[in-house]
Amino acid sequence: MSKFKKKKSGDLPAISTASLPDIVFMLLFFFMVVTVLRDSNLLVMQRLPKGDQVEKLQKD
């Protein structure tokens, strides 16, 4: 006889996933409210170097 009881089977109980859809929808709603939409009309100024030694190529 021992002082401590041994574990019977070692199986873990199943995790209940019944509230998982509620959590997902709450997170979705939170991020929809908190996220700031960016302006889609962003203008990028491109400064390309100008060529000063330009030669026209001949077709053969």
BELURSUL-V999731 format. One record per backbone hydrogen bond with DSSP energy under -0.5 kcal/mol. CO is the residue of the C=O (numbers start at 1). NH is the residue of the N-H. E is the energy in kcal/mol with one decimal. If there is no record, write none. Layout:
<<CO;NH;E> <CO;NH;E>>
//
This chain:
<<17;20;-0.7> <19;23;-1.9> <20;24;-2.3> <21;25;-2.4> <22;26;-2.1> <23;27;-2.3> <24;28;-2.4> <25;29;-2.5> <26;30;-2.3> <27;31;-2.5> <28;32;-1.9> <29;33;-2.0> <30;34;-2.5> <31;35;-1.8> <40;42;-0.8> <43;45;-0.5> <44;46;-0.6> <45;47;-0.5> <46;48;-0.7>>
//
